[in-house]
C-alpha cells in the first residue's frame, strides 16, 4: 500500500511539472532586431508547425513591434516588398495576409532599447513573413520570409 501511495504521488508531481513547463519553446529562439533603419532576423528559415519562441530587440526608439503573418497560397515575400517604394514605407494590410497568433509576450527595458520575448503559434503550413511595425508614425519593414512545414 505504501509503494502505491508513493507511485501515485510521483505521478502527480510529474504531471504538475510537465503541465507547468513552457510548451513549444525552441532551444534557440529566432532573434529579430529592429534599428529604425532596418529589421533583421537570425535563425532558421524553416520551422515545423507548432509554438515557437521569438526575441524582438527594438533598438529604434520608435516603439516597434514584431508581427508574423501568413501569406495566402500563391503570394510571396516579394509581394510584400513590391508594395513599398522603399523600406519602412507603410501600406495597409492586403487581403492575402493573415496574422499568426501570439500566445505570450514578456517585455523588458535594456540599455539598448526594449526586448520582447514571445511565443507564437504557427499552425498553418506555407510561407509566412516576419515584419517590424511602428504605429506612430506608421512604418513597416519586412524582415524575412519564414516557411512553416509539416512535422
Residue pairs with C-beta under 8 A, 6 or more apart in sequence:
22 119
23 51
24 50
24 51
24 52
24 53
24 119
24 121
25 51
25 52
25 53
25 119
26 47
26 52
26 53
28 43
29 43
29 52
29 53
29 54
29 55
29 117
30 41
30 42
30 43
30 44
30 52
30 53
30 54
30 55
30 130
30 146
31 41
31 42
31 43
31 54
31 55
31 57
32 39
32 40
32 41
32 54
32 55
32 56
32 57
32 66
32 130
32 132
32 143
33 39
33 40
33 41
33 42
33 57
33 59
34 56
34 57
34 58
34 59
34 60
34 64
34 66
34 132
34 141
35 59
35 60
36 59
36 60
36 61
36 62
36 64
37 88
38 87
38 141
39 64
39 130
39 131
39 132
39 141
39 142
39 143
40 143
40 144
41 130
41 143
41 144
45 144
45 145
45 146
45 147
46 146
46 147
46 148
46 149
47 122
47 146
47 147
47 148
47 149
48 148
48 149
48 150
48 151
49 122
49 123
49 124
49 125
49 148
49 149
49 150
49 151
50 121
50 122
50 123
50 151
51 103
51 119
51 120
51 121
51 122
52 119
52 120
52 122
53 117
53 118
53 119
54 66
54 68
54 116
54 117
54 118
54 119
54 120
55 115
55 116
55 117
56 64
56 65
56 66
56 115
56 116
56 117
56 118
56 132
57 112
57 113
57 114
57 115
58 64
58 65
58 113
58 114
58 115
58 116
59 112
59 113
60 113
60 134
61 113
62 134
62 139
63 114
63 134
63 135
63 136
64 132
64 133
64 134
65 132
65 133
65 134
65 135
66 116
66 118
66 130
66 131
66 132
66 133
67 99
67 100
67 130
67 131
67 132
67 133
68 99
68 100
68 120
68 122
68 128
68 129
68 130
68 131
68 146
69 93
69 97
69 98
69 99
69 100
69 128
69 129
69 131
70 97
70 98
70 99
70 100
70 124
70 126
70 127
70 128
70 148
71 77
71 79
71 96
71 97
71 98
71 126
71 127
71 128
71 129
72 95
72 96
72 97
72 98
73 126
75 96
75 97
75 127
76 127
76 145
77 127
77 129
77 142
77 144
77 145
79 94
79 96
80 129
80 131
80 142
81 142
83 91
83 94
84 91
84 140
84 142
87 141
87 142
88 139
88 140
88 141
89 139
89 140
90 137
90 138
90 139
90 140
91 140
97 129
98 124
100 120
100 121
100 122
100 124
100 128
101 120
101 121
101 123
102 118
102 119
102 120
102 121
103 118
103 119
103 120
103 121
104 118
104 119
105 116
105 117
105 118
105 119
106 116
106 117
106 118
107 114
107 115
107 116
107 117
108 114
108 115
122 128
122 146
122 148
124 148
125 148
125 149
125 150
126 147
126 148
127 145
127 146
127 147
127 148
128 145
128 146
128 147
128 148
129 142
129 143
129 144
129 145
129 146
130 142
130 143
130 144
130 145
130 146
131 140
131 141
131 142
131 143
132 140
132 141
132 143
133 139
133 140
133 141
134 140
